[in-house]
Every structure is written in structure tokens, then in C-alpha cells.
Amino acid sequence: MLRYHDKRAVFVNKKKLKNSRQVITESLTKMRIAILNKARDHFGRERVWTNDGKILIKPDGNPGTKTVTVTTTRELEAATSRWPHGSVNTRNINVRRGTQTSTNLLDVSTHSTF
């Protein structure tokens, strides 16, 4: 069993895997995974990430824009209505989430969870 301190050390250093095929993700509830996927579909994968179970969104490319924290569907709906065109164009990108393949998602070949 991992202690919180050990988990944080892994997640702080996971940036070193950025150009590899290895991916480390947090273990999230089904509801948070659904919110995360909707946020990534709207804002783009590079603008949405998780930290300590919270979903963080950088709504646009402006350096001055603050990061938005989302934990519920209602908060995500508020963010998507405030930034209706927050998404990058991902129409022709194929991605696997779990065992299903669909468009508008990104390809993740190797997947590890904590």
C-alpha cells in the first residue's frame, strides 16, 4: 500500500515520462472519470488534467487565465458555458478509452493507475 507522500513523489516526477509511451494516471471514481472525459472533449487533452482527485482546466491558451477546478458536473457545465469554444479541433483523432474506440479522443497505448 502506498502512502500519500510516496504517491505525490510519483506524480510530481511523472513529467519525466512525457515523451514515452508510459502513462501514470490517478484512480478516479466513475463520476470523476466521466467529468474528466467531458472536460477533455471540450477543452482539449493538453488543457485538462487531475491533481489529488480534482479536475483542473486551463480554459484558454492565455498565460494570465487562472486554472479552474472542477469536481462536479454542475461546475463543468458552468465552465463550458463560460468558455463555449474552449476546445481544440480533435475531430479526426482516434483514441481508446478503456476497451472502446471512438473519435474525438486521444490514443493511450500503455496505461497504469494508482
N, C-alpha and C positions, 0 to 999 in steps of 0.2 A: 504494500500500500504506500502510495506517495504522500509525502507531507506537502502542505501548501507551499512552503519555501522551495522545495525541490521542483514542484510543478512550475512555479514562477520562473525559476532559473532556466528551465527548458524553454518556456515560452519567450523569455527575453532573448535567448540565443537562437531561436528558430529562424531568424532573419538570415542566418548563415546558410540556410538551405534554399534560399530564394531561387537560384538558377539550377537546382537539382530536381529530380523527379519525386523527391520525398516531400510529403506534406504532413504537418502536425496540426491537428485541429482540436478544439475543446469539445468535451462531451456536453451537448446541449439537450434540453427537453425537446419533445416533438414540436411543441408550440414555438419555441425559440428557433428551431431549425426552419420551420415554415416562415416565420417572420424574417429570418436571415436570408432565405432564398428569395422572398418577395423584394426585399430591400436590394439585393444584388441584381435582380432582374431590372429594377427601376433605375438605380444609381450606377450600376456597373460594379464588377467584382473588385476592381482596384480601389474603390471608394468606400467599401463596406468590409468591416472586419469585426472580430469579437475580442473582448478582454474581460476576464473574470465573469463570463456568462452574460455580459451585456453586449448588445449590438451597437457598434459605433459607425456613424456615417459621416463622410466628408461630402456634403451635398453638391459642391461645385469645385472647380479647379482653382478658385481664388485662394491664395495663401491666407488672407485675412478672415475667411469664413470659419466660424467655430465648428467643431465636431459636435454632432447631435447624437445623444444616447437614446436608444430605443429599447424598451423591454416588453411592450405590449403592441397588439395590432392597432389599437387606437392611436398610439404615439407614431407608429409607422404611417398610418393614414394622414395624420397631421403633417408629417414631414413630406410625404409625396404630394400633398395638396399645396404646401408652401413652395416646393421645388418641383413643379409638374414635368419639367423637361430635364431632370437630373441624370437621365440615363445616357450612356454612350451607345452607339449603334452596335448591337450584338445580334442582329438578325440571322447572319449566316455562320454563326459559331456553334459547333456541336459540342455537347457536354454530357457527361454521365454523372448523375446524382444517384447514388445507390446502385440499383441494377437497371434503372430505366434510362433510355437515351432520348433526349429531346433537343430542340433548337433553343436558342437564347440562353444557353448555359455554357460553362467552360469545362474543358476536359481535365479531369483529375485522374491520373493513372494509378498512383500509389497513395493510399490513404491510411493514416494512423490516427487513433483517437486517444485522448487522455481522459 
